[in-house]
Each structure stands twice: as C-alpha cells, then as structure tokens.
Amino acid sequence: GMQQRYQKIQSDIENLNNAIAEERTGKLRLERTLQEHEDATGGKKGELKKLHEHLTQAEVRLSQIMVELKTEQGISWDLQTTMQTEASTASVVGARIETKQDQLTSMNNSREKERASCAEAEARDTKRMEEVDMALNKLR
C-alpha cells in the first residue's frame, strides 16, 4: 500500500515535470510568435498578451502542485521509514523472545535429566538396601 502510494506520487511528479517542461516550451514558442506579431502588426497584441498571462498563471499553478506533491512524497517517505523501523524492532523483539524460549526449554530439559538421574540413583539405592536386607536375613 505504502509502496504503491509512493510510486504513484513519484510518477505524478514525473508527469508534472514533463507538463511544466511542455508549458515552458509552449510559452517560449508563444513569446517568439508574440514578438513576430508585434513586429508585423500592432493589432493582435492584446490577445496574445492575455494568452501569455494565462500561460504564466498555469505555470504558477503547476509549480504549486509540484510543491504539494513533494511535501506529500516527504510525508509518505517518513511513514515508510517509521513502518520499516517498527518492523525491524518487532523482529528484534521476536528474536529475543525466541532466544528466551530456547533458554527456558533447555533449562527444563536439564531439570528433567537431573530428576531422571536422581530417580535412577534412588532406585539403585533401594535395590542395594533390599540386597543388604536379604543378605542380613540369610545371616540370621
């Protein structure tokens, strides 16, 4: 979602850059035409001036849109960075939890082994005691 939004903003900026370049080219062409007309006749001067003003206004509007898009791009970039930071923090925490779980598991395993060897030792002791009892009984 964030990636697509960022790419959309990126392509909007490219399109606007192209539009601005075209506007400038058109404006230059019109300025030349205006100059030629002014040289040839004084009649069309007013119309061309109006057109020229319209083009200038359009260029200003495009520049404003560019600024807004750049701002939005910055915001979405910040959001993306924040999300990436949060994701990596989460994975670090996840890894720590796994490590703790592994430690607990191995502690439990060694406790089990201790219990088992205690039980074995007890069984051996009991057997020895029984053997001693039997030997004593035979002596009696």
C-alpha positions in Angstrom: 0.0 0.0 0.0 2.7 2.5 1.1 5.0 1.4 -1.8 2.3 1.9 -4.4 1.3 5.3 -3.0 5.0 6.3 -3.1 5.4 5.1 -6.7 2.1 6.9 -7.6 3.5 10.2 -6.2 6.8 9.6 -7.9 5.0 9.2 -11.3 2.8 12.2 -10.7 5.9 14.3 -10.1 7.5 13.0 -13.3 4.3 13.8 -15.2 4.2 17.3 -13.8 7.8 17.9 -14.6 7.0 16.9 -18.2 4.0 19.1 -18.2 6.0 22.0 -16.8 8.7 21.5 -19.5 6.0 21.4 -22.2 4.4 24.6 -20.8 7.8 26.3 -20.8 8.4 25.2 -24.4 5.0 26.4 -25.4 5.5 29.7 -23.6 8.8 30.3 -25.4 7.2 29.5 -28.7 4.3 31.9 -27.9 6.8 34.6 -26.9 8.5 34.2 -30.2 5.2 34.4 -32.0 4.2 37.4 -29.9 7.4 39.1 -30.9 6.9 38.3 -34.6 3.3 39.6 -34.4 4.4 42.7 -32.6 7.0 43.3 -35.3 4.4 42.6 -38.1 1.3 44.2 -36.7 0.2 46.1 -33.6 -3.4 44.6 -33.8 -3.2 41.2 -32.2 -1.0 42.4 -29.3 -3.8 42.4 -26.7 -5.0 38.8 -27.4 -1.5 37.4 -27.3 -0.7 39.2 -24.1 -3.8 37.7 -22.5 -2.8 34.2 -23.7 0.7 34.9 -22.3 -0.8 35.8 -18.9 -2.9 32.6 -18.9 0.2 30.5 -19.6 2.1 32.2 -16.8 -0.8 31.5 -14.3 -0.9 27.9 -15.4 2.9 27.6 -14.8 2.5 29.1 -11.3 -0.3 26.6 -10.6 1.8 23.7 -11.8 4.6 24.8 -9.6 2.3 24.9 -6.5 1.1 21.4 -7.3 4.7 20.3 -7.5 5.4 21.7 -4.1 2.3 20.0 -2.6 3.4 16.6 -4.2 6.9 16.9 -2.9 5.5 17.5 0.6 3.2 14.5 0.3 6.1 12.5 -1.0 8.2 13.5 2.1 5.3 12.5 4.4 4.9 9.1 2.7 8.7 8.6 2.9 8.7 9.3 6.6 5.8 6.9 7.1 7.6 4.2 5.2 10.7 4.8 7.3 8.7 4.6 10.5 7.0 1.4 9.4 10.3 -0.2 8.5 11.8 0.8 11.9 8.8 -0.6 13.7 9.1 -3.8 11.6 12.8 -4.3 12.4 12.1 -3.5 16.1 9.4 -6.1 16.1 11.7 -8.7 14.5 14.4 -8.0 17.1 11.9 -8.4 19.9 10.6 -11.6 18.3 14.2 -13.0 18.1 14.8 -12.1 21.8 11.6 -13.9 22.8 12.6 -17.0 20.8 16.0 -17.0 22.5 14.4 -16.8 25.9 12.0 -19.6 25.0 15.0 -21.7 23.9 16.8 -21.0 27.1 13.8 -22.0 29.2 13.4 -25.2 27.1 17.0 -26.2 27.7 16.7 -25.3 31.4 13.6 -27.5 31.6 15.4 -30.3 29.7 18.4 -30.3 32.1 16.0 -30.3 35.1 14.3 -33.3 33.6 17.7 -35.0 33.2 18.5 -34.2 36.8 15.2 -35.6 38.0 15.7 -38.8 35.9 19.3 -39.4 37.3 18.0 -38.7 40.8 15.3 -41.3 40.3 17.8 -43.8 38.9 20.1 -43.2 41.9 17.2 -43.7 44.3 16.2 -46.9 42.5 19.9 -48.1 42.8 20.0 -47.2 46.5 16.7 -49.0 47.1 17.9 -52.1 45.3 21.1 -52.1 47.4 19.2 -51.7 50.6 17.0 -54.7 49.6 20.1 -56.7 48.8 21.6 -55.8 52.2 18.3 -56.8 53.9 18.3 -60.1 52.1 21.9 -60.8 53.0 21.2 -59.9 56.6 18.2 -62.2 56.6 20.4 -65.1 55.3 22.8 -64.4 58.1 20.1 -64.7 60.7 
